[in-house]
């Protein structure tokens, strides 16, 4: 039971971390286009 909840917590935190990394990567990929648009 304890190991199950621990693995669930690790999986959840890993999923959140993956989403945050992909989101920051998407934002940094869009940044140059936005800066060029303002220029």
SERO-4910 file (N, C-alpha, C, O; in steps of 0.05 Angstrom, whole numbers):
BEGIN
 pado doro    nc1    nc2    nc3   cac1   cac2   cac3    cc1    cc2    cc3    oc1    oc2    oc3
  Unk    A     17    -24      0      0      0      0     18     25      0     13     44    -15
  Unk    A     38     25     18     55     48     19     71     51     -7     74     74    -17
  Unk    A     82     29    -17     97     30    -41     80     39    -65     90     53    -83
  Unk    A     55     31    -65     37     38    -87     32     69    -87     34     82   -107
  Unk    A     27     80    -63     22    109    -62     48    124    -68     47    145    -81
  Unk    A     71    113    -60     96    126    -66    101    126    -96    109    146   -107
  Unk    A     96    103   -109    100    102   -138     81    120   -153     87    132   -173
  Unk    A     56    122   -142     36    140   -154     46    169   -152     43    184   -171
  Unk    A     57    176   -128     66    203   -124     90    209   -143     91    231   -154
  Unk    A    107    190   -146    130    194   -164    121    197   -193    131    214   -207
  Unk    A    101    180   -201     91    182   -228     77    209   -232     80    221   -254
  Unk    A     62    218   -212     48    243   -215     67    266   -217     64    284   -234
  Unk    A     88    267   -200    107    288   -201    123    288   -227    131    308   -237
  Unk    A    129    263   -237    143    261   -262    127    271   -285    137    284   -303
  Unk    A    100    266   -284     83    276   -305     81    306   -305     82    319   -326
  Unk    A     79    318   -281     78    347   -278    104    359   -288    104    380   -301
  Unk    A    126    346   -281    152    357   -289    155    356   -319    165    374   -332
  Unk    A    146    334   -331    147    331   -361    130    353   -374    138    364   -394
  Unk    A    106    358   -363     89    378   -375    102    406   -372    100    422   -391
  Unk    A    114    411   -349    127    437   -345    150    441   -364    154    463   -375
  Unk    A    166    420   -369    189    421   -387    179    426   -416    190    442   -430
  Unk    A    159    411   -424    149    414   -452    136    441   -455    138    453   -477
  Unk    A    123    451   -434    110    478   -436    131    500   -438    128    518   -455
  Unk    A    152    498   -422    173    518   -423    188    516   -450    197    537   -461
  Unk    A    191    492   -461    204    489   -487    187    501   -509    197    514   -527
  Unk    A    160    498   -507    142    510   -526    143    540   -525    143    554   -545
  Unk    A    143    551   -500    144    580   -497    171    591   -508    170    612   -521
  Unk    A    193    578   -502    219    588   -511    220    586   -542    234    601   -555
  Unk    A    206    566   -553    206    563   -582    189    585   -595    195    593   -618
  Unk    A    169    595   -581    152    616   -592    163    643   -587    156    662   -601
  Unk    A    181    646   -568    192    673   -561    205    687   -585    198    711   -589
  Unk    A    222    675   -601    235    690   -623    214    701   -643    217    723   -652
  Unk    A    193    686   -648    173    695   -666    159    720   -655    153    739   -669
  Unk    A    153    719   -629    139    742   -616    158    766   -616    148    789   -622
  Unk    A    184    762   -611    202    785   -611    205    797   -639    206    821   -642
  Unk    A    205    780   -659    207    790   -687    182    805   -694    184    825   -709
  Unk    A    159    796   -684    134    810   -689    134    838   -677    124    857   -690
  Unk    A    146    841   -654    146    867   -641    167    886   -654    164    910   -653
  Unk    A    188    874   -666    207    891   -679    194    902   -705    207    917   -720
***
